[in-house]
């Protein structure tokens, strides 16, 4: 990343700062971390509750992230439609991340920019598969 400030949004399972676990299903995650990065260094990290977590509405989370000023989304699983909505809004998507927020951000900042791969929704979790 270049030396300008970036705002990275990451779906999280907990609100434990940089030790939060990345949520694999961004639309139904309980929290989003909003991480400010300047000159390759994390300058701030805050968590907000996902207002759409219990009542996921397609398109709502990309709009929320844009409202938060995000220019990057790091996530685990994500649907093809959501990838398109983020990209149309000018938010770069990097999927297939796992582990802690600290690990995912460090990986991204070191140049490991994972291309967005759509979740196929063929698993027994809450992103569209059978429960």
N, C-alpha and C positions, 0 to 999 in steps of 0.2 A: 504494500500500500504506500502511496506517496505521503509526504509530510503534512498534508492538510488534515483537518479533523474529519473523522468518519463517525457515523452513528450506526452501530451494529445491533440488530434485534435478534434475540435468541429465545426460543420457547424453552421453558424450564419446568421441571417437576417440583422443585422447591424454590424457596426464596432465600437461600443460604449464601448470598453474595457470589463470588467467583467460584465457590465450591458447589454451587447448585448443579444438579444433574440435568443434562439436556433432555428434554421430552422428545420422544420419537414421533409424536403426533401433534404438530403445531396447532392445529385448529381447536383441539380439545385440551391443550396444556393449561395448568392452573395459573402459570405466571409467564410473563415475558421479561427478560433482562434487557435493559437498554444500556448499551456500553458505548462510551465515548472513547475514541482512539485518536491520538494526535502524535504524529511523527513515529508511528509504530508502537506507541506505548499506551496502555490503558490509563485514562485520566479520571474516569468515573464509571460507576456501575450502580444502577438502581433497578428495582423490580416493581412491576405493576401487575395487579391481578388481571387475568384475561376476562374481560366482561362478556365474552362470547363462549367461554369454556363449557358451560352446561347446556347451552342452546346454540350450537354451532350453525352459523348461517354462511353458506358459501359466499366469498367475496368480502365478508366483514373483517376478517383478520388482515388481509392485504391493505384495506382502507385504514385500519387502526395503525398499522406499521408506518404507512405514509404520513398519517397525522402525527406520529411520534418523531417524524423527521428521519426515518431510516433510509440509508442508502445501501445497506447490506443486510440480508437475512441469512443466518446460519441455522440449519435445521437438520433433523433426522429424516423422517418421512414427510412427503408433501405431494399433493395431487397435481396432475398436469395442468388443470385449469388454474389453480393457484399460482403455479410457476408463471403462467402467461400473464396473470393479473399483476404480479409483482414486477415482471419485466416491462410490461406496458407502463407502469408507474415509475420506471427508472430505478427500481430496487434490484440489485444483483442478488441472485439466489445461489447459495452453496449448500447442497444437501448431503446426506449420508454421514453426518457427523454423529458422534456419540461421546459418552464420558461427561466430564464436568465442563462447565462454562469456561473455566480457566484453560482446560486442555483444548477445547474447540477453538477458542479465540487465538491461542498460541499457535495452533496448527495453521489457521487461516493467515495469521500475520507472518508466519515463516514462509508463506508462498504456496501452501497446500490448498489451492482453490478447487474444491470438488465441484464438478459440473452438476447442475441440477438433474436428478434422475427421478422421474415421477414414481410415486408409490402406486402399486397396482391394486391396492385395497383388497388383496386376497388373503388376508391374515385375520385371526380372530381378535382384533382390537377395535378401538373406538373410532377409527377413521373411515368407516364405511364397510368393513367386513362384518361377518356375523359375530355377535357377542357371545 
